[in-house]
Amino acid sequence: MTLSSDLTTRFAPELRGFGASLPDDFSAALTTLEPRMAPEELERWAQDGIALANASLRSWEAAAEYFRATPKVLDRLGADGVHEWVGTAQRLAESSSLMAAAYLKSTPDALSVLGTDDLESWAGQGERLCRGNWKSIALAALYFQVSPQLFRSLPLNSVGRLVDIIDQLTERSYELANTCLESSPTIFANLAEDDRDSFLRFARAVTRASWADTRLYFDRGPKLLENIAPDQRAAFLDLSARVTTEVGRQGFPLFADSAESLAQIPQEDQGDILRFAAMLAPGSPTAAMEYIKSNPFVRTRLTDEQREQWREVGLGVLTTEHNPEGAEAYFRLESTRAEEMMRALSSRVELASINTMLRMYAKALSGEPVSVMSAEDLAGANIGWVNESAATTEGSAIYLPPFVATFEEQEANFQVYKVFTTHQTARMEFGSFRYRWDRPGAFVEASMGAREAAAKERRTAAQQKERSEAITSIQRYFNAFDERTLISGLFTIVEDTRVDTLVAREYGGIRRWLHRLQEWEAERRPRVEEMGLRTAFVENILRASLGRPDTIRWPVAFREYLSQGMGALKIVEQEGANVQDSAEVAAMLYDIAQAIPNVIAAPGDGKYEWDGPTDDMLSIQPGTPSGEQGPDMQPSDQEMQFQSPPQPEFRGDFKPELVQLLARLKNKVDGDQDGSMAPLTKEQLKEMLENSVELSIAEWAEGDIDQSLGMFLENMESAAQQAPGDKKGDKDAQGDAGDQPGGGDEGSESELPVEIDWFFYDEWDFRAGDYKPRWNRVGERFSKEDDNEFYDDTLRHHHGLVMETRKQFEMMRPEAFKKIKRLEDGEELDLDLAIEFAMDKRAGTGPQARIYNRRNKLERDVAVAFLLDMSASTDEEIEKQRQKHEPGDDDDDNFDGDPRRYFQWLAARRAKAMVEPPKRIIDLEKESAVLIVEALEAIGDSYGIYGFSGYGRENVEYHVIKELGEEMDEHARKRIGAIEPIRSTRMGPAIRHTIHKLQEYDAKVKILILVSDGRPQDHGYGRDRTEKEYAVHDTKQALNEAKRLGITPFLITVDKEGHDYLKQMCDDIGYEVVDDIESLPRRLPTLYRHLAAD
């Protein structure tokens, strides 16, 4: 009998008691091991297996893995090593047989990477994860399963650091620990070898700072690192780990944002950015990451040299001024200093910084208010304009690119904006959108009727059917031509030529910069020799329109075609030319272009000789084409599809079809009450858009075309309804394509949406010691109106107080007098002047007899703005004071133990509450407003009433109840009654907007009175919702701004704890805490009387 047979016979019965398969595993292993082990070693091996099977309840599973794995590890471990190995397994089995089984099963794979001396350390790492509960046992088993794969990417000590991270996660979530461990082999296998340790160091920092972000890091981290230069990843990860250790929970978001920013930067430049960030990190880790985050934006604004200067200033804020918060705000671009420095270094000009100036400029040009907005706003409206960086107009407002960086000087780029604004204003002012069908121009007779008739005869029935009934005049004009792309391009060039000529003639101040831009554009036109001849013809006409005919290049043999086209273009440069002339000239150019095949005629092929313009062409006079253009150009089968040459940037987008469509819709909104103007259908709109070259359905349609068309039509109607400006040409712009009558009475005002004007204001960051530029968006709107009942009720209930207050205010009327001397008539004779006059008269010299004086009463010149807190907290009911009774009356609550009296008292109390509901803080604010209005009407001071609330910095609501200078009419009274609580209390921007209103109002004395029920607070008004200091400092700064501008601010609060923060917030600015809240209506007029008197 062999030894293996003997051992099987001896131990099989015992092993069979653990499971049917265990004896088979034992026997198979014996057969394999017998030739490779000495008898005593084989005996010991069998005894170890039996001992392992008996170690715990289910340790036989570990014994099975032991029997299966031994033949695979024997050569590496040797018999003694196998004995030590199973000893470790027996120790693990005492904690968990599942863990021991996983350890034994994974050993063969692990030994392909590990040394035999490492097995004990490896087992110890897994054992650390096991804490006796089933989740930890499963996690430890998973560790042994995946670790052989990990060892192919990480050394044992690095895997130990990963185990530290996983172990730390188990204190929070076993599910999270399990997920991270399971994904680790794939993550580290895909990471570059040099990045793995750094990845682990940052993972440990993230786990300690914000354990929940560990999974996000494991999921997203490798992908975020892909676009970072390989030699910079370790440095970036180590920097991120240092930052996370300092900032805690914000560490991973900063890492993710910074990685995404670095990905936008060329890899060769990333090292310099990370080295500078490392310089910032010791003083402020957050500033280091914010510097990285802001780099993509800064690179769009500044050159390499300029960026160097810009960041050195931020470094100085940190190291010289020792202001880490200021440095963080600087590199976050939430600092006025950062913005001003960038503006000083950069030649780029932002529309936001000059919008108001351009709006005033446009008004000065046209004589009417004109809105100036970003082209991004128009593109976002989804009404056909898609270019976010091109100047344009939709007929009522001007839309400009968000920034201009054409030249290297700021002043030059500002002038570019002025040229953009001038051209778009001129399009509206000089009638570019007022084309009327088949009307003659000032110099050219109408020809469109005949052209349309000829086109109908020429087209087949199917072709004519495609030409739908025109909605507008300009659509009907384009429909008369077979090649809409060609006629549209030519009409744009001709009309812009007319507009540029008028601009140069009418607006002399902009003439120099217009010519400079024309020169700049002409020098950058595409090579005309590489175009098809028809496209080249149009390109040359465009060059002539820029005032640079000397840049023209054209085949000599066909010079007459171009000569006649340039003569036609000159027609619209004559004084008095109008848009009708432009349309007719474009039609002439169309006929010439149609005779030219659109084939490439390269100068080098020997067939055509190209040359510049002749002297005659440079001095050509206006004239219509003769019809004899020279030798015929034979059509070719190789003709290219015509494409209009690119439009000069300063002229922007020109979309007369869409503008006239908007004008028609606007006239429909404003009038047409008799319904004679039929509404547009989706079919009409679809046909128009399919034929139009001003936009493609594919540019904006998503999914179902019918649904997209419906949305487009809704957007167009909405845009027409909410047009930001009502230029005088809007109605004319519709044209008369179908002879539809328009006009009529205006639509109901109640049907219009609330119009909101948006303003942007800085916010003071006291930690950074700087302003956050354009941080708050204030939406000004007229407040809603009620039925005037509240105002009248307040006057009735407080009749005595109203009369008393009026009397007190009337006493404030000025009684001082100012003597006016040297008048021809007056109240008293000035004796000195009379003697002087008599002597001059005798001498035969001297002026008229100005010898009288008059005393005029001094007029009050006071303007006050009342700013009312409309936050949600003003909805709180007021605590009722105990009623005082006359002597001899029993107290209401003296029931003498009589339940019946108590219930009678309770019923009476409830009945009273039903008749007279309890007052809220907002009700007292409204009553105070009514009383102060009545008082101020008696004295004649100018006053405005405003309310504020909102939520977050992007939506500060500013409600106009009565404007400064506005008459106190029924509308204003109804708005007072409609004041209601809304949301939060962001005081700073509301105060700044009120300052803006007072600054625009002409008065010697200006007062701002803020009435509130508590401290300023809002979402994002500080580091978190609980912080109160930030909001107080911003409000204090806003009040100081008012004071510096000569405005007297005063705060009134009904918050009994107001002294706690008002001392800090107001400093030397006046304030009052009204302890008895119900006295506010009486107290407010008294306070104003003292303020105005001072």
C-alpha positions, 0 to 999 in steps of 0.5 A, a space after each residue: 500500500 502506498 503512503 497516499 493510500 494509507 493516509 486516505 484510508 486513515 483520514 477519509 472517514 474524518 474528512 467525510 464528516 465535513 463534506 462529501 467533496 473534501 475526501 476527494 480533494 484530499 486524495 487528489 492532492 495526495 496523489 500529486 504531492 507524494 512524488 514531491 514530498 518526503 513521507 514525514 513531510 506528507 504526513 505533516 501536510 495531511 495532519 495540518 489539513 485535518 487541523 485546519 478543517 477542525 479549526 472552526 465551524 466551517 473551516 473545512 472550506 479553507 481545508 479544501 482550498 488548502 488541499 487544492 492550492 498546495 500542489 501549485 505552491 509547493 515548488 515556491 514554498 517548500 514543505 516547511 514553507 507550506 507548513 508556515 503558510 497553513 499555520 497562517 491560514 489556521 490563524 485566519 480561520 479562527 477569525 473567519 473560515 471564509 477569509 482563510 479560504 480566500 487567502 489560501 485560494 489566492 496564494 498561487 496567483 499572489 506568489 506569481 508577484 510576491 516573494 515567499 517572505 511577503 506572505 505573512 505581511 500580505 495575510 496581515 493586511 487582509 486580517 486588519 480588515 476583518 473585525 468579526 462582523 459579516 461585512 468586514 469578513 466579506 471585505 477581507 475575503 474580497 481583499 485576498 481575491 483582488 490583491 493578486 491583481 493589485 500586486 501587478 501594479 503596486 508593491 506590497 507596501 503601497 497596497 498596505 497604504 490602500 488597505 489603510 484607506 479601505 480600513 478608514 472607509 469601513 468606519 463610515 460605510 462598508 459598501 463604499 469600502 467594498 466598491 473602492 476596493 473592487 475597482 482598485 485593480 483596474 484603476 491602478 493597472 490603467 494608471 502610469 507607474 509614476 502616478 500610482 503612489 501620488 494617486 494613493 497619497 491624495 486618496 488618503 487625504 480625501 478619505 481623511 477630509 471627506 470620506 464620501 468623496 473617495 468613491 468620486 475620486 476613484 471613479 473620476 480621478 483617473 479620467 481627470 488626470 488623462 489630459 495632464 502632462 505625464 511628468 506633471 501628474 505627480 506634482 499636481 496630485 501632491 499639491 492636491 493632497 496638501 490642499 485637501 489636508 488644509 481645506 478639508 471637504 473642499 479638497 476634492 471639488 478643488 482638485 476636480 475643477 483644477 484638473 478640468 482647467 489644466 486639461 484646457 491648457 497645452 501640456 507644455 505650459 502646465 509645469 509652469 502653472 503648477 510650479 507657481 501654484 506650489 509657491 502659493 500653496 504654503 501661504 494659501 492652498 486654496 489660492 493655489 488651486 484657484 490660480 489653476 482654475 482661473 488660468 484658462 479664462 486668464 489665457 483668453 485675456 492676457 499674453 504670456 508676459 501679461 499673465 506673468 505680471 498679473 499673477 505676481 500681483 496676486 502673489 504679492 497680496 499673499 506674501 507681502 500683504 499677508 492676506 490669504 483671503 484677498 489672494 484667494 479672491 484675486 485668483 478666483 477672479 472675485 476681486 476688483 483688484 484682479 479685474 482692474 489689473 487684468 483690464 489694465 494689462 489686456 487690450 480686450 474690452 468687455 461689453 459688460 464694462 461699457 454697456 451703459 456708455 454704448 447705450 447712451 451713445 446709441 441714444 445720442 445717435 438716434 435720439 431715442 432710447 436703444 437697448 444694448 445687449 450681448 449677442 449671446 442673449 439673442 442667440 439664447 432666445 432661439 428666434 433665428 440668430 445663432 452667432 453669439 459673437 456677431 453684432 446684429 439687431 432684430 429691429 429694436 435693440 442692438 446686440 454686440 459680441 461679449 468682448 472685442 480684441 481686434 486690436 492690441 490697444 484698449 482704446 482701439 477696441 473701444 472704438 471698434 465697439 462704437 463702430 459696431 454700435 453705429 452700424 446697427 443703429 444706422 440700420 434701424 435709423 436709416 431704414 434698412 428693414 423698411 423695404 416696401 414691395 415694388 416701390 421706386 427708389 430715389 434714383 432707380 425705378 421699381 422693377 420687382 413687379 415685372 421681375 416677379 411676373 417673368 419668374 412665374 412664367 419661367 418656373 414650372 408649376 412645381 417650382 412655383 408651388 415651392 414659392 409660398 405666399 410671402 409673409 413680408 415684403 422682403 420675403 416676396 423680394 427674395 422669392 422673385 429670384 431663383 438663387 436666394 443665396 446670391 441675392 441675399 448676399 448681394 442685397 446685404 453688401 449693397 445695403 451695408 454700403 449705403 449705411 456705411 456711406 450715410 454713417 460717414 456722412 452723418 456721424 463725422 466723429 466715427 468716420 476715422 474709425 470706420 475707415 480704419 476698420 474698412 482698411 483692416 477688413 480689406 487687408 484680411 479678405 480671402 484670396 479671390 483667385 481661389 474662388 469661383 468666378 461668380 463668388 469672386 465677382 461678389 467678393 470684389 463688389 464687397 471690396 469696393 464697398 469697403 472703399 478699397 477698390 485697389 484690392 480688386 483682382 479680376 480676369 482682364 477679359 471680363 473686366 466689363 462685368 465688374 466695371 458695370 457692377 461697381 458703377 451700379 454700386 455707386 448709386 447707393 452712395 449718393 445722397 438721398 439713396 434709400 433701401 428701395 435703391 439698394 434692393 434694385 441695385 442688388 437685382 442689377 448685380 444679380 443679373 450680372 453675377 448670373 451671367 458669370 459661371 462659378 468656375 475657378 479660373 486660376 491665374 496660372 492655368 494660362 486661360 485667364 489673365 488676372 489684374 487689378 483695377 484700371 484707373 477708369 474703374 477706380 474713378 467710376 461714376 454711378 450708373 445702371 448696367 447697359 446689358 453689354 458686359 463683354 464676351 460671353 462666359 460659357 457655362 461649365 459642368 464643373 461649376 461650384 455651388 455659390 457661397 457668399 463671401 464672409 461678412 466684414 466683422 464690423 457690419 455683423 449679421 443682417 437678417 431682414 427677413 427675420 426682422 420683418 417677420 418679428 415686426 409683423 408679429 409685434 404689430 399683431 400683438 400691439 393691434 389688429 383688434 379686428 382680426 384682419 391680419 391672419 395669424 401665422 401657421 406652422 406651414 407658412 413658417 416652415 415654408 419661409 424658413 425652408 426657403 430663407 438663407 438667413 437660418 437653417 432649420 437644422 441649426 435650431 430644430 431638435 427632434 420633431 420638426 413640427 414641435 420645433 417649429 411650434 416652439 420657434 413660432 412661440 419664441 418669435 411671438 414672445 420676442 415680439 411681445 417683449 421687444 426691448 425697444 420700440 423704434 419708430 421703424 418697427 411698424 414700417 419694417 413689416 412691409 406690405 407683402 400681402 397688403 394686410 392692415 395693421 395697427 389698432 389700439 394697444 393690447 391690454 397691459 394686464 396681459 403683458 408679463 412683468 418687465 424686469 430691468 437687471 442691474 449688477 453691483 459689486 459686493 464687499 468681501 471684508 476678509 479679502 479687503 476687496 469687492 467681488 465685481 458684478 457679483 449681485 444681479 438686481 432685478 427691478 420691477 414695478 410692484 403689483 397693485 391691489 384694489 386701493 382698500 389698504 391705503 384708504 383703510 389706513 387713512 381712516 384708522 389713523 385719521 388723527 395721527 395723519 392730521 397731526 403729522 401733516 401739521 407738524 410737517 407743514 411747520 417745516 416749510 421754509 420761512 427763511 428769505 434770500 435777498 435778490 438785488 439789482 432788480 427793475 422792480 421789487 418790494 423795496 428800494 435800495 437807496 445806494 443803488 438809487 443814488 448811483 443810478 441818479 448820478 450816472 443818469 445826470 452824467 449821461 451814462 450808466 445802465 438801466 434803473 436796477 435799483 430794487 430788491 426782493 426777498 424770496 422764500 428759500 425752497 426745500 430741495 430734499 429727496 428721500 428714498 424709503 427702502 422697505 424690507 420685504 423678507 419672509 420674516 416680516 410675515 410674523 404676527 406682532 405680539 399683542 400688549 396687554 390691554 389697559 382698563 379703566 379703574 373698576 373694570 374687571 380684568 378679562 382674565 379674572 374668571 374667579 374659577 368660573 368656567 362659563 366666564 372663561 368660555 365667554 371670554 375665549 369666544 369673544 376673543 376669537 370673534 374679535 380676531 375674526 373681525 380684526 386679524 392680527 397685524 404683521 410686521 409688513 402691515 406696520 411697514 405699509 402703514 408707515 409708508 402711508 403716513 409718511 406719504 401723506 406727510 411728505 405730500 404736505 411739505 413737498 419733498 421728493 420721495 421714492 418708496 422701494 421694497 427688496 427681497 429675493 433669494 441668492 446673489 443672482 436674484 435680488 428682487 427690487 420692487 418699485 412702489 413709487 419712483 423719485 419724481 413720480 406723482 403720487 397717483 392711484 397706481 402708487 397707492 395700490 402698490 403700497 397696499 400690495 406689498 407682501 413678504 417674499 424671501 430673504 434679506 440681501 441688503 447690500 445690493 438693494 442699498 447700492 441700487 437705491 444709491 444709484 437712483 438717488 444719484 440720478 435724481 437732482 436734489 441738494 439733500 439726499 436721504 436713504 431710510 431703510 426699514 427692516 425687521 432684522 439683520 441681513 441674511 440670504 443664501 450665499 451671503 457668507 461662507 454658509 447660512 449660519 455666518 452673520 458677519 459677512 452680510 453685516 460687513 457688506 451692508 456696512 460698506 454699502 452704507 458707507 458708499 452712500 455717505 461718501 456720495 453725500 447721501 444721508 443713510 439711516 436705519 430703522 429696525 423693529 428687531 429688539 436684538 438690533 443693537 447687537 449688530 447695528 453698532 457694528 454695521 452702522 458705526 457713525 451712521 444713524 439708526 434706531 431700534 423701535 422697541 415697541 413695534 406698534 409705534 413704527 407708524 408714529 415714529 417714522 414721520 418723527 424720525 424723518 422730520 429730524 433727519 430732513 431738518 438737520 
